[in-house]
Amino acid sequence: MLCLSVSGSSVVVDSVGADTCPAGDYVAFTQAEVNDYLVSPFKLTLDEGAAISTAVIAIWALGYGIRMAIRTLRERSDGSDSSSE
């Protein structure tokens, strides 16, 4: 981290760290430091993304299967009532 002090048209760079920067100064981070501080749920490896997508598809398939089973049971019960009348 770099501490940047701006006065007029000049910039003073100090590499002591953001903890010791005076109030009103700017702090510059490297990309590696930003990656360390920001934990994104979307930074996934290929294996992690595949596991999540597999789980989502499996849950969708389970829900579809349950819906079709309920529909089949309702059609059977509706069909047996109408044939007995």
Secondary structure by P-SEA (a helix, b strand, c coil): cbbbbbcccbbbbbccccccccccbbbbbcaaaaaaaccccccccaaaaaaaaaaaaaaaaaaaaaaaaaaaaaaaaaaaaaaac
